[in-house]
Amino acid sequence: MLGWDDLYPLPVPPSWVPGAAVGILSLHFVQKLLFPYFWADLRYLLKVMTYGLRMEMYRLQGRVVTVLDKFVKLAEKQPHKPFLIYEGTVHTYRDVDRRSNRIAQVFLQHEALKKGDTVALLMGNEPDFIHVWFGLAKLGCVVAFLNFNVRFRSLLHCVSSCEPKILVVGADLLGTLEEILPKLQKDVSVWIMAKDSAFPDVHTLLDKIEAASEDPVPVNRCSANSLKSPVLYIFTSGTTGLPKAAVISHLQILKGAAGLWAFGATSEDIIYITLPLYHSAASLLGIGGCIELGATCVLKKKFSASQFWSDCRKYNVTVIQYIGELCRYLCNQPVVSGIKVMPVCLSV
Protein backbone atom coordinates (compact mmCIF):
# COMPACT_ATOMS: atom_id res chain seq x y z
CA MET A 1 0.00 0.00 0.00
CA LEU A 2 1.40 3.39 -0.96
CA GLY A 3 1.89 5.89 1.80
CA TRP A 4 1.35 9.65 1.77
CA ASP A 5 5.06 10.25 1.20
CA ASP A 6 5.01 7.95 -1.82
CA LEU A 7 2.07 9.77 -3.38
CA TYR A 8 3.29 13.28 -2.46
CA PRO A 9 7.05 13.24 -2.02
CA LEU A 10 8.57 16.25 -0.27
CA PRO A 11 10.47 18.53 -2.65
CA VAL A 12 14.22 18.20 -2.41
CA PRO A 13 15.97 21.60 -2.17
CA PRO A 14 18.66 22.33 -4.71
CA SER A 15 22.14 21.31 -3.68
CA TRP A 16 23.28 24.92 -3.33
CA VAL A 17 20.70 25.86 -0.65
CA PRO A 18 22.50 24.31 2.37
CA GLY A 19 25.74 25.95 1.30
CA ALA A 20 24.02 29.32 0.91
CA ALA A 21 22.41 28.99 4.34
CA VAL A 22 25.77 28.20 5.93
CA GLY A 23 27.30 31.16 4.09
CA ILE A 24 24.59 33.57 5.30
CA LEU A 25 24.95 32.37 8.90
CA SER A 26 28.74 32.72 8.64
CA LEU A 27 28.39 36.28 7.32
CA HIS A 28 25.99 37.08 10.14
CA PHE A 29 28.45 35.90 12.79
CA VAL A 30 31.37 37.67 11.11
CA GLN A 31 29.34 40.88 10.94
CA LYS A 32 28.41 40.59 14.64
CA LEU A 33 32.03 39.96 15.54
CA LEU A 34 33.85 42.46 13.35
CA PHE A 35 31.15 45.04 12.51
CA PRO A 36 28.72 45.04 15.47
CA TYR A 37 27.28 48.46 14.62
CA PHE A 38 26.79 47.86 10.90
CA TRP A 39 22.97 47.95 10.90
CA ALA A 40 22.80 50.93 13.27
CA ASP A 41 25.25 52.80 11.03
CA LEU A 42 23.25 51.86 7.96
CA ARG A 43 20.02 53.13 9.52
CA TYR A 44 21.77 56.40 10.40
CA LEU A 45 23.15 56.73 6.87
CA LEU A 46 19.70 56.15 5.36
CA LYS A 47 18.19 58.82 7.65
CA VAL A 48 20.85 61.33 6.60
CA MET A 49 20.34 60.48 2.92
CA THR A 50 16.56 60.86 3.31
CA TYR A 51 17.01 64.30 4.86
CA GLY A 52 19.43 65.29 2.10
CA LEU A 53 16.96 64.18 -0.57
CA ARG A 54 14.23 66.25 1.12
CA MET A 55 16.48 69.34 1.01
CA GLU A 56 17.23 68.65 -2.65
CA MET A 57 13.50 68.36 -3.42
CA TYR A 58 12.93 71.73 -1.72
CA ARG A 59 15.66 73.23 -3.90
CA LEU A 60 14.26 71.74 -7.12
CA GLN A 61 10.73 72.87 -6.27
CA GLY A 62 11.91 76.37 -5.38
CA ARG A 63 10.64 75.98 -1.81
CA VAL A 64 12.63 77.67 0.94
CA VAL A 65 11.65 76.31 4.36
CA THR A 66 13.91 77.65 7.11
CA VAL A 67 14.33 76.66 10.76
CA LEU A 68 12.55 79.89 11.71
CA ASP A 69 9.58 78.87 9.53
CA LYS A 70 9.48 75.54 11.37
CA PHE A 71 9.55 77.30 14.74
CA VAL A 72 6.63 79.58 13.84
CA LYS A 73 4.58 76.56 12.73
CA LEU A 74 5.39 74.77 15.99
CA ALA A 75 4.27 77.83 17.95
CA GLU A 76 0.90 77.45 16.23
CA LYS A 77 0.76 73.65 16.52
CA GLN A 78 1.95 73.25 20.13
CA PRO A 79 1.75 76.73 21.71
CA HIS A 80 1.71 75.55 25.32
CA LYS A 81 4.59 73.09 25.10
CA PRO A 82 7.76 74.25 26.93
CA PHE A 83 10.43 75.35 24.49
CA LEU A 84 12.93 76.84 26.96
CA ILE A 85 13.43 76.18 30.65
CA TYR A 86 15.82 78.69 32.19
CA GLU A 87 16.58 78.91 35.91
CA GLY A 88 13.28 77.20 36.69
CA THR A 89 11.17 79.48 34.46
CA VAL A 90 9.29 77.86 31.58
CA HIS A 91 9.00 79.67 28.23
CA THR A 92 6.53 77.98 25.90
CA TYR A 93 6.73 77.96 22.12
CA ARG A 94 4.05 80.66 22.07
CA ASP A 95 5.90 82.75 24.68
CA VAL A 96 9.12 82.76 22.65
CA ASP A 97 7.27 83.47 19.40
CA ARG A 98 5.38 86.43 20.87
CA ARG A 99 8.37 87.99 22.63
CA SER A 100 10.47 87.70 19.47
CA ASN A 101 7.58 89.42 17.64
CA ARG A 102 7.76 92.28 20.16
CA ILE A 103 11.50 92.67 19.58
CA ALA A 104 10.97 92.64 15.81
CA GLN A 105 8.32 95.36 16.19
CA VAL A 106 10.67 97.51 18.29
CA PHE A 107 13.41 97.48 15.68
CA LEU A 108 10.86 97.89 12.89
CA GLN A 109 9.62 101.12 14.49
CA HIS A 110 12.85 102.60 15.86
CA GLU A 111 15.52 101.58 13.34
CA ALA A 112 15.69 101.81 9.56
CA LEU A 113 16.68 98.16 9.17
CA LYS A 114 16.52 96.65 5.71
CA LYS A 115 16.29 92.99 4.83
CA GLY A 116 19.83 91.62 4.75
CA ASP A 117 21.27 94.17 7.20
CA THR A 118 23.59 92.82 9.88
CA VAL A 119 22.96 93.13 13.62
CA ALA A 120 25.64 92.07 16.12
CA LEU A 121 24.56 90.28 19.30
CA LEU A 122 26.75 90.39 22.44
CA MET A 123 24.83 88.41 25.04
CA GLY A 124 25.31 85.48 27.38
CA ASN A 125 23.09 82.43 27.70
CA GLU A 126 19.61 83.68 28.54
CA PRO A 127 16.18 83.46 26.88
CA ASP A 128 16.46 86.98 25.47
CA PHE A 129 19.46 85.88 23.40
CA ILE A 130 17.03 83.62 21.51
CA HIS A 131 14.24 86.21 21.52
CA VAL A 132 16.51 88.84 19.94
CA TRP A 133 17.97 86.32 17.48
CA PHE A 134 14.52 85.18 16.31
CA GLY A 135 13.11 88.72 16.31
CA LEU A 136 15.88 89.98 14.05
CA ALA A 137 15.57 86.88 11.84
CA LYS A 138 11.89 87.74 11.40
CA LEU A 139 13.05 91.07 9.95
CA GLY A 140 15.30 89.25 7.50
CA CYS A 141 18.48 90.44 9.24
CA VAL A 142 21.79 88.61 9.40
CA VAL A 143 22.73 88.14 13.06
CA ALA A 144 26.39 88.10 14.15
CA PHE A 145 26.99 86.10 17.34
CA LEU A 146 29.82 87.76 19.28
CA ASN A 147 31.95 85.76 21.72
CA PHE A 148 31.60 87.57 25.08
CA ASN A 149 34.93 86.09 26.24
CA VAL A 150 36.72 88.14 23.57
CA ARG A 151 37.67 91.61 24.80
CA PHE A 152 38.66 95.07 23.54
CA ARG A 153 40.82 94.93 20.36
CA SER A 154 39.61 91.48 19.28
CA LEU A 155 35.99 92.36 20.03
CA LEU A 156 36.24 95.64 18.12
CA HIS A 157 37.69 93.67 15.21
CA CYS A 158 34.69 91.30 15.27
CA VAL A 159 32.24 94.21 15.28
CA SER A 160 33.96 96.10 12.47
CA SER A 161 34.46 92.99 10.31
CA CYS A 162 30.73 92.17 10.14
CA GLU A 163 29.74 95.86 9.64
CA PRO A 164 26.56 95.81 11.74
CA LYS A 165 23.91 98.51 11.70
CA ILE A 166 23.08 97.69 15.34
CA LEU A 167 24.86 96.17 18.33
CA VAL A 168 22.65 94.57 21.00
CA VAL A 169 24.33 94.03 24.38
CA GLY A 170 23.14 91.98 27.35
CA ALA A 171 22.64 93.64 30.74
CA ASP A 172 25.44 91.58 32.29
CA LEU A 173 27.97 92.71 29.66
CA LEU A 174 27.75 96.48 30.11
CA GLY A 175 31.30 96.49 31.46
CA THR A 176 32.51 95.01 28.18
CA LEU A 177 30.49 97.60 26.27
CA GLU A 178 32.07 100.41 28.32
CA GLU A 179 35.52 99.20 27.22
CA ILE A 180 34.78 99.32 23.49
CA LEU A 181 32.23 102.16 23.32
CA PRO A 182 34.77 105.01 22.84
CA LYS A 183 36.36 103.14 19.91
CA LEU A 184 33.15 101.84 18.36
CA GLN A 185 32.21 103.10 14.92
CA LYS A 186 29.88 106.08 15.16
CA ASP A 187 27.44 104.63 12.63
CA VAL A 188 26.68 101.59 14.84
CA SER A 189 23.50 102.03 16.87
CA VAL A 190 23.91 100.45 20.33
CA TRP A 191 21.03 98.88 22.26
CA ILE A 192 21.21 97.34 25.73
CA MET A 193 18.86 94.83 27.39
CA ALA A 194 17.87 97.26 30.15
CA LYS A 195 15.23 99.84 30.99
CA ASP A 196 17.71 102.62 31.80
CA SER A 197 21.02 103.61 30.26
CA ALA A 198 23.98 105.36 31.85
CA PHE A 199 25.65 105.70 28.46
CA PRO A 200 24.89 108.67 26.19
CA ASP A 201 23.35 107.77 22.83
CA VAL A 202 22.79 104.14 23.89
CA HIS A 203 19.21 102.91 23.48
CA THR A 204 17.32 100.75 25.97
CA LEU A 205 15.37 97.72 24.80
CA LEU A 206 13.49 96.20 27.75
CA ASP A 207 11.18 99.19 28.25
CA LYS A 208 10.30 99.26 24.54
CA ILE A 209 9.65 95.50 24.45
CA GLU A 210 6.99 95.87 27.15
CA ALA A 211 5.18 98.53 25.10
CA ALA A 212 5.52 96.77 21.72
CA SER A 213 2.88 94.81 19.85
CA GLU A 214 2.93 90.99 19.67
CA ASP A 215 1.69 91.06 16.08
CA PRO A 216 3.89 89.24 13.56
CA VAL A 217 5.86 91.37 11.14
CA PRO A 218 5.07 91.16 7.40
CA VAL A 219 5.95 87.72 6.04
CA ASN A 220 7.94 89.17 3.15
CA ARG A 221 10.48 90.53 5.63
CA CYS A 222 11.64 87.11 6.85
CA SER A 223 10.98 85.00 3.75
CA ALA A 224 14.25 83.68 2.33
CA ASN A 225 14.92 83.79 -1.39
CA SER A 226 17.51 81.01 -1.28
CA LEU A 227 18.68 78.36 1.17
CA LYS A 228 22.20 79.59 0.46
CA SER A 229 21.44 83.11 1.69
CA PRO A 230 23.58 84.10 4.72
CA VAL A 231 21.67 84.28 8.00
CA LEU A 232 24.34 84.13 10.74
CA TYR A 233 27.95 85.07 11.36
CA ILE A 234 29.64 82.85 13.95
CA PHE A 235 33.17 83.81 14.96
CA THR A 236 36.16 81.61 15.69
CA SER A 237 37.75 81.90 19.13
CA GLY A 238 40.80 83.75 17.80
CA THR A 239 43.42 81.33 19.13
CA THR A 240 45.49 81.69 15.93
CA GLY A 241 45.10 85.44 15.43
CA LEU A 242 42.09 87.69 15.38
CA PRO A 243 38.66 85.97 15.30
CA LYS A 244 37.23 85.25 11.88
CA ALA A 245 33.57 85.11 10.92
CA ALA A 246 32.11 81.94 9.44
CA VAL A 247 29.17 82.75 7.16
CA ILE A 248 26.23 80.45 7.99
CA SER A 249 23.45 79.96 5.45
CA HIS A 250 19.88 78.72 5.91
CA LEU A 251 20.96 75.38 4.44
CA GLN A 252 23.76 74.98 6.98
CA ILE A 253 21.36 75.72 9.84
CA LEU A 254 18.95 73.09 8.51
CA LYS A 255 21.75 70.54 8.33
CA GLY A 256 22.90 71.35 11.86
CA ALA A 257 19.34 71.25 13.18
CA ALA A 258 18.90 67.73 11.83
CA GLY A 259 21.72 66.39 14.01
CA LEU A 260 19.72 65.46 17.12
CA TRP A 261 17.01 63.92 14.94
CA ALA A 262 19.59 61.86 13.04
CA PHE A 263 21.07 60.63 16.33
CA GLY A 264 17.67 59.29 17.38
CA ALA A 265 16.26 62.07 19.59
CA THR A 266 12.49 62.68 19.49
CA SER A 267 9.98 65.38 20.36
CA GLU A 268 9.60 63.83 23.82
CA ASP A 269 13.24 64.47 24.71
CA ILE A 270 14.49 67.23 27.00
CA ILE A 271 17.82 68.60 25.79
CA TYR A 272 20.29 70.15 28.25
CA ILE A 273 22.43 72.94 26.76
CA THR A 274 25.28 74.32 28.85
CA LEU A 275 27.44 75.49 25.92
CA PRO A 276 27.52 79.20 25.00
CA LEU A 277 24.87 80.15 22.47
CA TYR A 278 27.39 82.08 20.37
CA HIS A 279 28.88 78.64 19.56
CA SER A 280 27.37 76.71 16.65
CA ALA A 281 27.08 73.54 18.76
CA ALA A 282 24.63 75.25 21.12
CA SER A 283 22.77 77.47 18.65
CA LEU A 284 22.58 75.35 15.49
CA LEU A 285 22.68 71.78 16.82
CA GLY A 286 21.10 72.60 20.19
CA ILE A 287 18.39 75.23 19.67
CA GLY A 288 17.98 74.37 16.00
CA GLY A 289 17.84 70.68 16.90
CA CYS A 290 15.07 71.31 19.45
CA ILE A 291 13.06 73.11 16.77
CA GLU A 292 13.56 70.30 14.25
CA LEU A 293 12.23 67.85 16.85
CA GLY A 294 9.64 70.10 18.48
CA ALA A 295 11.35 69.26 21.78
CA THR A 296 12.18 71.12 25.00
CA CYS A 297 15.50 72.75 25.85
CA VAL A 298 16.91 73.33 29.34
CA LEU A 299 19.28 76.28 28.97
CA LYS A 300 22.08 76.87 31.48
CA LYS A 301 23.72 80.28 31.84
CA LYS A 302 27.16 78.65 32.02
CA PHE A 303 28.51 75.14 32.40
CA SER A 304 28.83 73.88 35.97
CA ALA A 305 30.30 70.44 36.56
CA SER A 306 29.10 70.39 40.17
CA GLN A 307 25.49 71.21 39.23
CA PHE A 308 25.32 69.23 36.00
CA TRP A 309 23.83 65.92 37.16
CA SER A 310 21.54 67.49 39.74
CA ASP A 311 20.15 69.72 36.96
CA CYS A 312 19.64 66.65 34.75
CA ARG A 313 17.69 64.96 37.52
CA LYS A 314 15.73 68.11 38.40
CA TYR A 315 14.52 68.73 34.84
CA ASN A 316 14.28 65.07 33.70
CA VAL A 317 16.92 65.66 31.03
CA THR A 318 17.22 62.88 28.47
CA VAL A 319 19.79 64.34 26.03
CA ILE A 320 22.94 66.27 26.81
CA GLN A 321 25.29 68.06 24.48
CA TYR A 322 29.04 68.15 24.86
CA ILE A 323 32.23 69.29 23.19
CA GLY A 324 35.89 68.99 24.06
CA GLU A 325 36.76 68.28 27.67
CA LEU A 326 33.27 68.60 29.17
CA CYS A 327 32.91 64.85 29.78
CA ARG A 328 36.28 64.68 31.53
CA TYR A 329 35.19 67.42 33.93
CA LEU A 330 32.01 65.47 34.67
CA CYS A 331 33.84 62.19 35.23
CA ASN A 332 36.23 63.90 37.66
CA GLN A 333 33.38 65.08 39.88
CA PRO A 334 33.14 63.32 43.26
CA VAL A 335 30.34 60.80 43.69
CA VAL A 336 27.39 62.27 45.57
CA SER A 337 25.31 59.90 47.66
CA GLY A 338 21.67 59.72 46.65
CA ILE A 339 22.32 60.71 43.03
CA LYS A 340 22.21 57.93 40.48
CA VAL A 341 23.18 58.87 36.95
CA MET A 342 20.85 57.34 34.38
CA PRO A 343 21.96 56.59 30.81
CA VAL A 344 21.68 59.58 28.47
CA CYS A 345 22.08 60.21 24.77
CA LEU A 346 25.19 62.23 24.00
CA SER A 347 25.50 64.48 20.97
CA VAL A 348 28.42 66.47 19.70
Salt bridges, closest charged atoms under 4 A:
GLU56 OE2 - ARG59 NH2 2.45
ASP97 OD1 - LYS138 NZ 2.59
ASP117 OD1 - LYS114 NZ 3.85
ASP117 OD2 - LYS165 NZ 3.37
ASP128 OD1 - ARG99 NE 2.78
ASP128 OD1 - HIS131 ND1 2.77
ASP172 OD2 - LYS301 NZ 3.01
GLU179 OE2 - ARG151 NH2 2.70
ASP207 OD2 - LYS208 NZ 3.72
GLU210 OE2 - LYS195 NZ 2.92
GLU214 OE1 - ARG98 NE 3.83
GLU214 OE2 - ARG102 NH2 3.11
GLU292 OE1 - LYS70 NZ 2.74
ASP311 OD2 - LYS300 NZ 2.89
GLU325 OE1 - ARG328 NE 2.40
